[in-house]
């Protein structure tokens, strides 16, 4: 086992050895840092020297060109003088017998021309020597430049090598320091999995964002710390989810849309839409206001995501997969309004209805993965079968009474469903469901029992073989027919793969639960494996002594806002790990 990746501290023998390694690596790092500083200084000196030498080379070439040009003109003058001296001497000799003035001219001009010719010859020789010296100086400067460039290249390679060594030794030192930390740094990949799950779930975030028509879950996470911001900004998949709210009179933030489009980087977006913002339209006028806002929001999202010349009036519907939440309608025209509302979304991803019957004229697409129908007041029956799509992964059903609950007349197979949340009133529906991939079963106490059969639990047993998570929920107004502990004890032996159990807001005898788990462990019942996690949330009847016993039979025990008796309930919560 690598001690640097273990959450256990080093042993008494390992600790001094690791500290000696730390000291050695720190000394190596100090030496490398000194070498890096030295090489950087040499690089700076080389760069400055090369700069000065190049300027000297330029000036030398300018002077050389000037002297060469001067030399060229002097050589031309030299040729002219030589020619003139020759002509003058010859002419003077021919005319010496005829004109007395020729003799005088010869005495005056010829010596002067000769002296000037000699001076020009000397100047030309001097210029040749000067040009030769300048050429030699230029070659010497070029050699100095090449020497400095050699030094610069070698020092650059040395700096890269030292920097690489510096990086690896720093990582090794950090790794050795990690051996003394009880909790290691969480890898970016783990954060990605956690955040990816969080931003993709339909969580009621709107409580704190009622004034906004748009909200980005990833944006809030970037405000936690720099490490989170670095990972999230560089992960386009986390920016694909955007929540939109249809709020008449409120315009979406264009700056927020631009930010979303920039970080989304072309990934397929997922729009979660709260169609009514908590207040469903009850009239056609209200509907038109909501639809108009929806069109604008959808259009702005499209415009931010991809170039488009369409207008809100031309844009027919929201084309991204949407999660829609609709609440109760107070008027009789509600079903028609609701149906028009839902038809605006051609690719529903999730549909949650509260005290609203599913519309019969709605054609679901294969994008629908979540269907939730919650009815907490008297309602009419409805045909449930047409709403059960093979694409469903989560199904939540809660009806007011068993008499008006829908009935399935044939066996329905939902091959992708992994989460089922129902009450005992849906036991006849459960009997007709075939769920090969069911992994999470959630049973809630109904609002009203009515004529529900006492044998309702038998309908759930065929669903148990693949279930790994069981959750049992109560209500504020307790009902004696729903005994969460008895439900758990009866289903326990039918759940061979059970790993997690949660009791929430129910009366729970902690002592009986501990005795039951103790019995199953002692008997080594193969059909009742040891639980990995047990959560008791907001329950009455569990004492501290019960918790001390329960923690022996589960890998992890979480207890929140739970007390032994009603009179001793406290506002604070406790957790036992």
Secondary structure, DSSP 8 states (H G I E B T S, - for coil): --GGG-SS---HHHHHHHHHHHHHHHHHHHHHHHHHHHHHHHHHHHHHHHHHHHHHHHHHHHHHHHHHHHHHHHHHHHHHHHHHHHHHHHHHHHTTTT-HHHHHHIIIIIHHHHHHHHHHHHHHHHHHHHHHHHHHHHHHHHHHHHHHHHHHHHHHHHHHHHHHHHHHHHHHHHHHHHTT-SS----HHHHHHHHHHHHHS---GGGG-TT-SEE-HHHHHTTS-HHHHHHHHT-GGGGSEEEEE--TT----HHHHHHHHHHHTT---EEEEESSTTS---SHHHHHHHHHHHHHHHHHHHHHHS-----TTT--SB-S-EEEEE----STTHHHHHHHHHHTBSSEEEEEEES----TT----TT--EEEEE--S-------GGG--TT-SEEEEE-S-STTS---SS-EE-TT--EEEEEGGGHHHHHTEE-TT--EEEEE--S--TT--TTGGGGGGGG-TT--EEEEE--SS--TT--HHHHHHHHHTT-TT--EEEEESSB--HHHHHHHHHHHHHHT-TTS--BSEEEEES-BS--HHHHHHHTTTBS-EEEES-BSSGGG--SS-----
